[in-house]
Amino acid sequence: MVFQIRNRFFPSNTYLLKKDNSNKCVIIDPGLDSESIHKSILENNLVPIGIICTHGHFDHIASVSYLKKEFGNIPYYLHKADFKIAKSANFYLKLTKIKYWIEYVDPDYIFENTIEEIEIGGFNFTILHFPGHSDGSCVLRYNDILFTGDIMYKLGLGFNNFPGENINVLKESIKKIILTFDEDYRVYPGHGDSEYLGIIATKNLELVNFINN
């Protein structure tokens, strides 16, 4: 089961991934709304056991420190190539004139490879490195679910011109995702609503035009 939280202070998505037979959950991309994330965890009687960030932009790592303090220093996972941008989160917040301060935390586990298999308390993930939006952007696969961060959305492309974004590399990453996974995988993006990969690949016309031109 996936619980989606739309963060209030910047419209990104945080996800709580739970197994049907357990109250354990993995937190994915904790953004600029620690209060709402914490509230959803408590309301759904969940026990967080880990945090995975698809990439290091401020709207995907902002609540890591808070959640680690609240839930027993649970492990935090990030790709090595996004360390620098994660450490610069407060600088980018100032540039965007968002009044928020992030306490930086070093990851407990570092992704370094193109594909990695990890296990967190019975949750088995495949972590796939798909750069372009950022150097360390990853897709998280869990069963038939894909958490795509800011690589792929249901609608549009959402380029934000952050340092490190490479449009040509991103185009190749999107093509590879469409070729790698079946169309019935459910995509949970960093912004907006979820959708099946096959529908995104055919109905998101902005994305279709982008990868074909």
N, C-alpha and C positions, 0 to 999 in steps of 0.2 A: 504494500500500500504506500502511496506517495501523498504526503501532505504538502501543499504549496502555500507559501507565505509571500505575499506581495509587500515588500519592504516600503515603509512610508516615506523615508527621507530621501530616497532615490529609488525609482521604480524598477528594481531588479527582483528576481525570484530567489527565495531560499527554499530548499526542499528538505523534508524529513522522510527518510526512507525506512519503512517498518516491515517486518515479516508478519504474516497473518497469525502465526502461532507464538508470537513473542512481543513484549513491549519494548525491546531494544530497538534503537534507531541510529542511523548514520545521518549526520547533518551535512548537507551539500550547499556550498556557496552562501555562508552566513553574511548577509549584507548589512546595510546601515539601519538596522532596526532591531537591536538586541531585545528590547522589551516585547515586541510582538513574537519574536522567535521563542523566547523563554515562555511566554504565555501559552503558545500553541503546544509546546512540549508538555507543560503541566496539565493543560486541559485534556490532552489526549493520553495522559498517564504514560508518557514515554520515558525511556532511560537512554540518553545519548551515550554512545560508546566510541564515537570517532567523528572527525570533521574532514571532509575532502573538498578542496577548492579546485574548480576547473581551470582557473587561472588567477593571476595575482592582482587584478585591478581592485581598487578600493571598494567598489560596490559588491564584491564577491568575497572579501576577506575581513570586512570591518568588525564583525562581532566575534572573531576567533578568540581573542584574548578573554573577552567577557565569558564566553561559553566554556572555555577551558577552566576558568576560575570557578564557575558555578557548578560544573559537573565533573569534578575530580581530576582535572588536568588530562582530559581525554586526548588521544593522539590526533595530530593535525598533519594533513598530507598536502603537498604542493610540488609542482615540477620545478626542478633546479633552475631552468631557464627564466623563471619568473620571480626569482628572489629579488632582483634589483628593483623591478617595478612595484613589488609588494612593499619593499622598504621605503619607496617614494610615495606611498599612498597619501600622506598628509599634504605633500607638495601638490599633488593633482587635485585634492579636495580644495585647496586654496585657489587653484586656477579656475575651478568650476564654481567658486564662491559658495560652496556648501559649508555651513557652520557645523562641523563635526570633527572630532579628533580621534584618530585610531592609534591604539597601543600596539606596536608591532611585536609579533611573536615569531621566533624561528620555527620552521616546521620540525615536527618530530620524525617524519618520514619523508624522504626525498625521492621523487620520480626522476629517473635519468634516461630511461630507455624509450624506444619507439612504442613498445608494447610491454606492459607489466601486468602480472596477475597478483592481486593482493587479497588477503582474507582479514576481515575485521569482525571478530565475534560471531562468526557464522555467516557473514555477508561476503560473498565472493564477487569481486569486481575485476573487470578487465579495464586497464587504463591505457588509452591510446593517445599518443602525442600527435596532435594535428595543429601545427603552428600556423600563424597568419594573422589572427586577431591580436595575439601576443606571441612572443617567442616560445612560451611554455604552455600555451593553451592545450587542453586535453579534453577528450570525450570519455565519459565514464559509462561503461556498459555493465548493467546488472540484469541478468536474464534477458528479457526482450525489451528492456528499457535503455534509452540513451539520454544521458545528461550532457548537453552539448555546450553549456556555457554561452558565450557570445559568438560561437562559430556559425550557428544555424538557428533560424527562428521560423515560426509558423508563417509569419508575414514579414516581408521586407528583408533588409540586410543589416541595418543598424550600425553602419560604420561610424566610429566616433573619433577617428584620427588621433588616437592615443599614440604616443611614442612607442615604436616597436611594431606597430601594425603594418603588415605588408600585404597589399591587396592581391598581388599575383600569387603569393604563397597561400593566402586564404582561399583563393579560387580553386587551387589544386587540392587543398584539404577538403573542401566541400564536395568536389567531384569524387574523391576517394571514399568519403563517408557514404555517399549514395551508392557507390559500387560495392562497398564492403558489406553493408547490412541489408537485410531483407526489408521490403517495403512495409511490412507489418510491425516493425519496431516502433515503439512509441517514443517520440522525442520530447524531452522536457528542457526547454531553453532557458537561458539566463534572463530573458525578458519576454513577456507576453504569454500566450496560452500554449498548451501542449498539443501535439498533432502526430498522426502517423507519418513516418518518413516518406512513404510513397505519395501521400497527398502533398506534402511539402515539395517534393521533387517535381511535381507536375502542376500544382495549383499556385505556388508562390512564384508569380510571374517575374517579379523583380530578381529573385534568386536564379530562376531559369535563364533569364536574359544575361545575367552577370556571368554565369559559368559557361555560357555558349558564345560569348563575344570576347 
